[in-house]
Amino acid sequence: MVEYDESHLDRVFHALADPTRRALLERLAVGERKIGELAAPFPISLAAVSKHVRVLEQAGLVERRIEGRTHYCRLRPEPLAEAEQWLSFYEGFWSQRLNALEAALKADPGGESTKGERQDG
């Protein structure tokens, strides 16, 4: 398995755990946006959106630049790729396990136990 910085992955998954932050990332996937534009469709305050953006920044998923009083945000997809690599390892693990279970179930089509389980009745 590839080695990962666990604390970094923790921050990425923490950031992705919130539906508002995922929606912010989706909006940023289109391109750079001013923080006000980013906040517009959400029924929360600009300060709340700014806090969400800060969590995304700490995870490395968003980069903010400031021009005068205007804050611009853009998506940084690299941490998403790292998280996807980590998940793909476990996808392979679970695929193997589920394939083995499927094969076992097909080998015993009657669903009867081969270990002599106690039968109620």
Legacy VTK file of the C-alpha trace (Angstrom):
# vtk DataFile Version 3.0
C-alpha trace
ASCII
DATASET POLYDATA
POINTS 121 float
0.000 0.000 0.000
1.193 3.517 -0.734
2.207 5.535 2.333
0.083 8.602 3.095
0.308 11.446 5.571
-2.555 10.379 7.828
-3.104 13.812 9.347
-3.422 15.290 5.856
-5.887 12.604 4.777
-7.836 13.191 7.990
-8.157 16.892 7.142
-9.271 16.078 3.590
-11.927 13.594 4.706
-13.061 15.937 7.481
-13.493 18.708 4.908
-15.402 16.390 2.561
-17.690 15.152 5.345
-19.804 18.303 5.247
-22.380 18.685 2.430
-21.949 22.477 2.280
-18.195 22.117 1.783
-18.747 19.489 -0.919
-21.149 21.883 -2.666
-18.561 24.682 -2.420
-15.969 22.420 -4.066
-18.454 21.559 -6.795
-18.965 25.263 -7.517
-15.197 25.819 -7.570
-14.703 22.973 -10.042
-16.112 25.344 -12.684
-13.420 27.916 -11.943
-12.193 30.577 -9.555
-14.910 32.559 -7.750
-15.165 35.499 -5.409
-16.181 34.447 -1.921
-19.461 36.368 -2.273
-20.281 34.532 -5.520
-19.397 31.265 -3.846
-21.720 32.029 -0.919
-24.677 33.283 -2.979
-26.770 30.079 -3.270
-26.392 29.065 0.375
-28.877 30.057 3.086
-26.048 30.830 5.529
-24.070 33.946 6.354
-20.958 35.050 4.512
-19.043 34.486 7.768
-20.257 30.862 7.881
-19.197 30.312 4.273
-15.822 31.835 5.093
-15.400 29.317 7.933
-16.212 26.470 5.552
-13.670 27.837 3.075
-11.081 27.975 5.867
-11.615 24.252 6.575
-11.185 23.535 2.857
-8.002 25.632 2.839
-6.592 23.738 5.838
-7.190 20.500 3.935
-5.368 21.942 0.918
-8.493 21.681 -1.239
-8.927 25.416 -1.773
-6.503 28.244 -2.350
-7.544 31.795 -1.495
-6.001 34.938 -2.916
-6.808 38.475 -1.885
-6.927 41.508 -4.153
-7.790 44.601 -2.161
-10.900 43.676 -0.196
-11.939 40.898 -2.564
-11.201 37.268 -1.722
-10.963 34.790 -4.593
-11.041 31.022 -4.151
-9.957 28.280 -6.477
-10.017 24.498 -6.291
-6.792 22.588 -5.670
-7.604 19.032 -6.826
-4.361 17.333 -5.757
-5.610 16.313 -2.276
-8.695 14.766 -3.894
-6.416 12.614 -6.040
-4.513 11.497 -2.930
-7.783 10.577 -1.193
-8.941 8.703 -4.296
-5.692 6.690 -4.308
-6.205 5.782 -0.659
-9.814 4.756 -1.324
-8.895 2.730 -4.410
-6.657 0.474 -2.300
-9.647 -0.410 -0.118
-11.931 -0.698 -3.119
-9.696 -3.507 -4.384
-9.678 -5.116 -0.946
-13.476 -5.096 -0.649
-13.994 -6.156 -4.260
-11.921 -9.277 -3.598
-13.882 -10.043 -0.427
-17.244 -9.525 -2.096
-16.217 -11.649 -5.092
-15.225 -14.450 -2.724
-18.568 -14.166 -0.924
-20.433 -14.239 -4.233
-18.517 -17.354 -5.305
-19.296 -19.056 -1.996
-22.985 -18.249 -2.298
-23.113 -19.545 -5.877
-21.355 -22.744 -4.805
-24.146 -23.371 -2.256
-27.293 -22.457 -4.200
-29.648 -23.960 -1.587
-28.304 -21.572 1.031
-27.721 -24.490 3.397
-24.934 -24.250 5.889
-21.964 -26.550 5.450
-20.823 -26.104 9.065
-23.717 -27.879 10.759
-25.312 -24.812 12.297
-28.003 -25.403 14.916
-31.452 -25.498 13.375
-34.285 -23.941 15.357
-37.579 -25.724 15.311
LINES 1 122
121 0 1 2 3 4 5 6 7 8 9 10 11 12 13 14 15 16 17 18 19 20 21 22 23 24 25 26 27 28 29 30 31 32 33 34 35 36 37 38 39 40 41 42 43 44 45 46 47 48 49 50 51 52 53 54 55 56 57 58 59 60 61 62 63 64 65 66 67 68 69 70 71 72 73 74 75 76 77 78 79 80 81 82 83 84 85 86 87 88 89 90 91 92 93 94 95 96 97 98 99 100 101 102 103 104 105 106 107 108 109 110 111 112 113 114 115 116 117 118 119 120
